[in-house]
């Protein structure tokens, strides 16, 4: 993978983490959202009004499949507030989970990653701060950005 693609994926990941962090500090949780880096370099944020997290996430996945079919999706990151699976959890169970897939990885068997960013919320007077901990990456076969069969 070229350094250019690494930079593009990192740019979307950073924006997604910062957005999730801001939402956590405002409301102490957040609904799933999707960030798409298009081939033209623009980043789209996709959300929905569904309150239930699992249903909202599934709807985002369906929306993503349509967008990929239309073309132009370079990098996608689906973001959800979730617990880290037991076999990966260290000290902090709550996490921002980023589901990352990139067009540049389409030929690899392990082309996708869940990146769990553990977090803790801290209240100082009236303000809530989010402390982010060391991310935990988990690779797996891509689910959305895949070769046509």
Beta strands, then each sheet from edge to edge (+ up, - down):
strand 1: 33-38
strand 2: 43-46
strand 3: 73-83
strand 4: 94-102
strand 5: 112-124
strand 6: 127-132
strand 7: 136-140
sheet 1: 2+ 1- 3+ 4- 5+ 6-
sheet 2: 2+ 1- 3+ 4- 5+ 7-
end
